[in-house]
Amino acid sequence: MEVFKDLLDDVNREFLHADNRRLQERRVGAEISLRTRQHISSVTFGQNCIIIMKKSAEEVCKYNDRVYRFKSNL
């Protein structure tokens, strides 16, 4: 459960400050590979279940490792 909760932050890693991104990589990277994490679109929690949605091919090309344009707001 804790790994999947950490995965929530990882899905939105582009909005993390560089220091927090490195910490996030250490926490989640030990459990789930970067390649796998780059293909996760969303994580949803329900009663007795966790739903992980895979990115479409368009999402993978468009959103992986893009630079957040409002860095000053991080």
N, C-alpha and C positions, 0 to 999 in steps of 0.2 A: 504494500500500500504506500509506504514512504517513497519508494522509487517512482511510482506513478505520480505522486504529489510533486516531487521534484521535477518530473517530466513536464508538468504544466509550465513551469518557468522556462524550461528549455525550448518549448514550442515557440515562446516569445523572446528567445535569446537576443534577437536583434535590438531589443529595447533595453538590454542590460548594459550597465557601465562595464568597461573592459575588465576591471578587477572582479566584479561580480560574475562576469562571463567565465573567467578562469576558475573561480570557485565552483560555479555551476558545472563546468566541464569535469572537474574532479569528482563531484558528487554523482552525477548521472553517467558520466563517461565510463566509470568503472563497471557499471551494470548494463548499459545499452550503448552499442557502437554509434559513432557519429553518422555513419552511412544509414543506419536504421532510423536514427533520430531525424535526419534530414528528410525522411519520407513520411513523417507524422504530421498530419494537418491539425488534428484536435484530439483532446482527451476529455472524455465526459464521464462523470461518476453518477451512478444510479444506485438504487437499493440492491445490494448484493452483486453489482457488476461494474466493470470499467469498460468503456467503449473507446477504442482507438481507431480514428479515421485516417486512412492513408491519403496522401496528397495525390491529386491528379497529375498527369505529365505536365500540364500547363503550370500548375502550382510549383512543381519542382524546378522548372526552368526559370520561372518568374521571381520566386521568393527566396530561394536558398542563397544565403550569404549576401543578401543585399545590404547596403549601407543605410542606416537610419538617417533620414535627412534633417531631423531636428535634434542632433546630438547635444546641443546646448541645453536641452530640456531634461536630459538624463540625470 
